[in-house]
Structures are given as structure tokens and as C-alpha cells.
Amino acid sequence: MSKTSTKPTKVVFLLDRSGSMSSVKEETISGFNSYLDGLEEKDRIRVTAVQFDSEGIDKICDGQKPKNATRLTDKTYEPRSWTPLYDAIGKTIRETKAKQGEEKVLFVILTDGQENASTEFNQQSVKKLMKEREDDDKWTFAFIGMGPDGWTAAQTISAGLRSSSNVMKTAQTGAATRQAYRAMGQATTCYASSIGSDKQVMTGFWDKKDDKK
């Protein structure tokens, strides 16, 4: 059994809210809420969740314990518009870094679509930011690519990073969405208790095993 990490864990969850997510809206709401419910006993986890589309990049919760984090409803999660994926990633990384304390950071990106609306960041600048956080602060990035466009986007963004193996491919169906959130809960729990993830990037995030290196 692994020892408990001495460092708290900050989970940053970046959730696609573009129009194509409407087919799995209810499963996304219930899945996200169940994910938070499953982390309620993990007192050293803090959650920041952000949802994005071309009309806005909005906080759901910011640095809260899972039991206190805001849950989604059918009014607060309303898929719409286009996918500024690079802007959402870049701006959220920048803000997270500015507020980072001693926590180890797990940065999760869930998308079902390819970039089509960013104005500030591009693929190169986003990957540069991600690599800097991996190299300098040992952040771990994990990706959930829903459907063929989401899978392609996740592979493109992660290519060349240490976290390139942390990509999960899932179909854009209700059952697959629910399963993705269950897997996310299990993997997050392992990450938070890992004895190595505060010193190096975890490259087997979806393996559901502690990184003991």
C-alpha cells in the first residue's frame, strides 16, 4: 500500500460546453456531480472547475473542497456555440499558475471537439505553457477525448508532452460519458494518494495505480 502524499492536490477540471455537447448534457451534469461526490472524503483535494465555449470561460468552483464545490444543474451547464479550446487551456493554466501554492496540480481537459474559436492562444503557445508546467512544477495533464473530434484534439494537444500517455478515448454517448467520469474519479483518487506525483509527472494516470517511482 502506498503512503499518503504530504502535499495537497489541486484538481483543475476544464469542461467543454460547446454546442456539440448537448447530446450528452444530462450525463455530463450527473457525471460531474457524481465525480465530486466520490471525492468528498478526500480532505486534501481542492477542486477548480471551468466550463468553456466561445461565449465565455466560466468558473464552476474555485479551489473548494469536493464536498463544498458547486454542482452542475441543467441551468448552469447549457451547451452552446463554438470551441475555443486553446484559449480555455491557456488562460486556465495561466490563472492556476498565478495562484499556485504548495499543491501538486492535476489538470484535466474534457472535450468532444476540435479547436475552432480561439483568438489569443494557438497550438504552439498552449503546448509551450503545458511543457513549462510539466518541467518546472511537475503538473500532470490528463485528457478525455469524446468522439472522433475530441480524440483527435486530445492527441494533438498532448503529442510531445510527458503526459502524452494520459489520453482516454471514449464514445460520445451517455453510457460512455458516465464511464469516463467513473474512471476519472478512480484515477484522481490514485493520483491524490500517490507518493511520486508531487515530484514527477504521472504518465500512467488512467492505469488506476499509484505511481511509486
C-alpha positions in Angstrom: 0.0 0.0 0.0 1.3 3.4 -0.9 1.9 6.2 1.6 -0.2 9.2 1.6 1.4 12.2 -0.1 2.2 15.1 2.2 1.2 17.6 -0.4 -2.4 18.6 -1.1 -3.8 18.1 -4.6 -5.3 20.8 -6.8 -7.6 19.3 -9.4 -8.3 21.7 -12.3 -11.1 20.4 -14.5 -11.7 22.1 -17.8 -15.0 21.1 -19.3 -16.2 21.7 -22.9 -19.5 23.4 -23.0 -19.7 23.9 -26.8 -22.9 23.1 -28.7 -21.9 19.6 -29.7 -22.0 18.5 -26.0 -25.8 18.9 -26.0 -26.3 15.2 -26.9 -24.7 14.2 -23.5 -25.8 17.2 -21.5 -27.7 15.2 -18.8 -24.9 12.6 -18.5 -22.3 15.3 -18.2 -24.2 17.0 -15.4 -24.8 13.8 -13.4 -21.3 12.5 -14.1 -19.6 15.7 -13.0 -21.7 15.8 -9.8 -21.0 12.1 -9.1 -17.3 12.7 -9.6 -17.3 15.4 -6.9 -19.4 13.2 -4.6 -16.9 10.5 -4.9 -14.1 12.8 -3.7 -15.9 14.2 -0.7 -13.9 12.2 1.8 -10.6 13.4 0.3 -10.0 16.4 2.5 -6.7 17.3 0.9 -8.1 17.7 -2.6 -9.2 21.2 -3.8 -11.2 21.5 -7.0 -11.3 24.2 -9.5 -13.7 23.6 -12.4 -14.1 25.7 -15.5 -16.5 25.3 -18.4 -16.0 27.0 -21.7 -17.4 27.9 -25.1 -17.0 30.8 -27.5 -19.4 32.9 -25.4 -17.4 32.6 -22.2 -14.8 30.8 -20.0 -16.6 30.5 -16.6 -15.8 29.1 -13.2 -18.0 26.4 -11.7 -16.0 26.3 -8.5 -12.6 27.7 -7.4 -10.3 25.9 -5.0 -13.0 24.3 -3.0 -13.1 21.0 -1.0 -15.1 18.5 -3.1 -17.9 18.4 -0.5 -18.3 22.2 -0.9 -17.8 22.5 -4.6 -20.7 23.8 -6.7 -22.6 21.1 -8.5 -23.9 21.5 -12.1 -27.6 21.9 -13.0 -29.4 22.0 -16.3 -29.4 25.8 -15.9 -25.7 26.2 -15.2 -24.5 23.8 -17.8 -26.0 24.7 -21.2 -24.1 23.6 -24.3 -23.8 26.3 -26.9 -21.6 27.9 -29.5 -18.1 27.0 -30.6 -14.9 25.6 -29.1 -12.1 28.0 -28.1 -10.1 25.1 -26.8 -6.6 26.7 -26.9 -7.8 29.9 -25.2 -9.6 27.9 -22.5 -6.5 25.8 -21.8 -4.0 28.7 -21.9 -6.0 31.1 -19.8 -6.8 28.5 -17.2 -3.1 27.4 -17.0 -2.0 31.0 -16.6 -4.5 31.7 -13.8 -3.8 28.4 -12.0 0.0 29.1 -12.0 -0.6 32.6 -10.6 -2.5 31.2 -7.6 -0.5 28.0 -7.1 0.8 27.3 -3.6 2.4 24.1 -2.5 -0.2 21.8 -4.1 0.6 19.3 -6.7 -1.6 20.0 -9.8 -3.7 17.7 -11.8 -5.1 19.4 -14.9 -7.9 17.6 -16.7 -9.3 18.5 -20.1 -12.5 17.1 -21.4 -13.5 18.0 -25.0 -15.6 16.5 -27.8 -14.5 18.9 -30.5 -11.5 20.4 -32.2 -10.3 24.0 -31.8 -12.3 26.5 -33.9 -12.7 29.8 -31.9 -9.5 30.8 -30.0 -8.2 34.3 -30.5 -5.3 34.6 -28.0 -3.6 31.2 -27.9 -2.7 28.7 -30.6 -1.5 25.1 -30.5 2.2 26.0 -30.2 1.7 28.6 -27.4 -0.5 26.2 -25.4 1.9 23.3 -25.7 4.7 25.6 -24.6 2.8 26.5 -21.4 1.9 22.9 -20.7 5.5 21.8 -21.1 6.8 24.5 -18.8 4.4 23.4 -16.1 5.4 19.8 -16.6 9.1 20.6 -16.5 9.1 23.3 -13.8 6.3 22.3 -11.5 5.6 18.6 -12.3 2.0 19.2 -13.2 0.2 16.2 -14.6 -2.2 16.7 -17.6 -4.9 14.2 -18.4 -7.2 14.3 -21.4 -10.7 12.8 -22.1 -11.4 12.9 -25.8 -15.1 12.3 -26.5 -15.9 11.1 -30.1 -13.6 11.3 -33.1 -13.1 15.1 -33.0 -12.4 15.1 -29.2 -10.0 12.2 -29.6 -8.1 13.9 -32.4 -7.9 17.2 -30.4 -6.6 15.4 -27.3 -3.9 13.6 -29.2 -2.8 16.7 -31.0 -2.5 18.8 -27.8 -0.8 16.0 -25.8 1.7 15.0 -28.5 5.3 15.5 -27.4 4.4 16.1 -23.7 5.3 13.8 -20.9 1.6 13.5 -20.3 1.0 12.2 -23.8 0.0 8.8 -22.5 -2.7 10.3 -20.3 -5.3 10.4 -23.1 -8.6 8.5 -22.7 -10.7 7.8 -25.8 -14.4 7.5 -25.3 -17.5 7.5 -27.5 -19.9 10.4 -27.3 -22.7 8.5 -25.8 -24.5 8.7 -22.4 -23.0 5.4 -21.2 -19.5 6.3 -22.3 -19.8 9.7 -20.6 -20.8 8.1 -17.3 -18.0 5.6 -17.5 -15.5 8.4 -18.2 -16.5 10.2 -15.0 -16.2 7.0 -13.0 -12.7 6.4 -14.4 -11.8 10.0 -13.6 -12.9 9.6 -10.0 -10.8 6.4 -9.6 -7.7 7.9 -11.3 -8.0 11.1 -9.3 -8.1 9.2 -6.0 -4.9 7.3 -7.0 -3.2 10.5 -8.1 -4.0 12.3 -4.8 -2.6 9.4 -2.8 0.5 8.9 -5.0 3.9 9.2 -3.3 5.6 10.3 -6.6 3.2 12.7 -8.3 4.4 15.7 -6.4 8.0 15.1 -7.8 7.3 14.0 -11.3 4.7 13.9 -14.0 2.4 10.9 -13.6 2.4 9.1 -17.0 0.0 6.3 -16.2 -2.9 8.4 -14.9 -5.6 6.2 -16.4 -4.0 3.0 -15.1 -5.7 3.3 -11.7 -2.4 2.5 -10.0 -0.2 4.6 -7.7 3.0 6.0 -9.2 5.6 4.7 -6.8 8.7 5.9 -8.7 
